[in-house]
Amino acid sequence: MKFTYKLLSLGLAIACLSGCNAANTEIASSSAATATVDPATDSTEVPASNNVFTSAGDGLYVTTDSGIYELQTVFPDSANIFYTDANTKERIFLCANPNCTHADESCPSYIATPSAMFPPMLLRVGDQLLVVFTETTDSSNPHGMLMNMDGSNRRTVFELASNQYMQGGFCTSGNDLYFDLYEIDDSGNVTYQLWYVSFENGTSEKVMDLGSDSDHYSLCDGVNNELCFNHLSSDGISYCMYDPQSKTMSDPFFVDSSSSGNSMIQDGYLFVLDEQANSVQRIRLSDKEQASASFTVKEGFGAPSMRYLFDGNLMITEAQTLAADIPTDGSYDMCSYILDFDTRNCTEFTLQTPYNNRPVYVLTTIGDTCYVATDYKTYTPTSVSEDGTVSNFDYVANIYAFITKQDYINSNQNGYLMVKDAFE
């Protein structure tokens, strides 16, 4: 029996979790931009920290100076950690055993995920990897598993209740992890909370309440000694900074009152897209410095959306909108532009994946180099069960490459340095 596992489902899982980082956020119908959350009244003591807050990652890729870690589904009820070496341009299972099948818990790359609908998230905390299981399953509640960078020394460092679900915002400060979640009680009422985990002393607890279903805050990012939240209300999406030590939430430094609510935070920047003006405003969280850049809307295209690239710059994608030009099979064309806020240049981007004619997206970066998926390919790995049964699985995977940032911006098709995959 064959199973098909498409890696694109992982992106959908993360998108569902990351309510604060997604564009086109739905504006909740609630009253006022006045904060209903008063962190100062919470009794929980927040741990002292002399470290700055940083994002723990996007859940998909963990980047170091020498390579990239990722967690992908290959075999049923499991996932595997892969490592791509930036120097050798090879992508391998996180395993040193050349005879390993990578299909059971004897392999350091193997992560069991019985009855889970989505793969777990992969984050980085200091010099360790954190695998976050976001679902409640028959065998476990949402929890986090910490390990060394080689997959060894695994241990569960926190576990939530079965009625608690992670929102998708994760920030670190020293040996502490901060994240937001929502909790559903027996009556169906939903409340939102900020939690922290201390990896140094092995404790986890709620820091403060973040509101209720119709009026709540969501964790977006961390910068300096503060955490950034958004707050949804009938007035729009407001963005505020929170100081865990003084337990104070600032007044909003920006309110997106547009009808689309097309804003996002990533890499220490807030981006707000104005569809009427065909422009994007960028606000740096550390000092609130603002910059703006305009983009082009090609004839026959519309519905612009943002995708973060690197160095504070964006990709703008637009979809084909004229019904007469859209193929009957449901496919449609896309065009894309690179938006540079320092030069205010808008450059059309032409690198596309032959598989589906979509822009070649930046997955992550190392220094001045981008890690991209140039196309897709189906591999058929083999799994051997305990009773000796041999099974084959269709594994639709990215075809990876490195490309310099400048070659990427210039859409240089000859700039790819292809990655040799573990399945080749």
FENRA-V937644 format. One record per backbone hydrogen bond with DSSP energy under -1.0 kcal/mol. NH is the residue of the N-H (numbers start at 0). CO is the residue of the C=O. Records with the same first field share a line. If there is no record, write none. Layout:
BEGIN
NH->CO + CO
END
This chain:
BEGIN
4->393
6->395
8->5
9->6
11->7
12->8
13->9
14->10
15->11
16->12
17->13
18->16
24->260
29->27
40->37
41->38
52->223
53->171
55->169
61->68
63->66
67->83
68->61
69->81
71->79
77->74
78->110
79->71
80->108
81->69
82->91
83->67
84->89
85->65
88->84
90->419
91->82
93->80
94->92
99->96
106->103
109->106
110->78
112->76
115->112
120->131
121->58
122->129
123->55
124->127
127->124
128->146
129->122
130->144
131->120
132->142
136->139
142->132
143->157
144->130
145->154
146->128
147->151
150->147
154->145
156->143
157->143
159->141
163->160
164->181
166->179
170->177
171->53
172->175
175->172
176->196
177->170
178->194
180->192
181->164
182->190
183->162
184->188
187->184
190->182
191->210
192->180
193->207
194->178
195->204
196->176
197->202
198->174
201->197
204->195
206->193
207->193
209->191
211->214
212->189
214->211
216->209
217->229
219->227
220->227
222->225
225->222
226->241
227->220
228->239
229->217
230->237
231->215
232->235
233->29
235->232
236->255
237->230
238->253
239->228
241->226
242->247
246->242
247->242
249->240
252->238
255->236
262->260
263->270
265->268
268->265
269->282
270->263
271->280
272->261
273->278
278->273
279->292
280->271
281->290
282->269
283->288
284->267
287->283
290->281
292->279
294->277
300->297
301->318
304->316
306->314
308->312
312->309
313->338
314->306
315->336
316->304
317->334
318->301
319->332
320->299
321->299
324->321
329->326
334->317
336->315
337->346
338->313
339->344
343->339
346->337
348->335
352->357
356->352
359->350
362->370
363->370
365->368
368->365
369->402
370->363
371->400
373->398
376->396
378->394
382->390
384->388
387->384
390->382
392->380
393->2
394->378
395->4
396->376
398->374
400->371
401->416
402->369
404->367
407->403
408->404
409->405
410->407
411->406
414->411
416->401
418->399
419->88
423->420
END
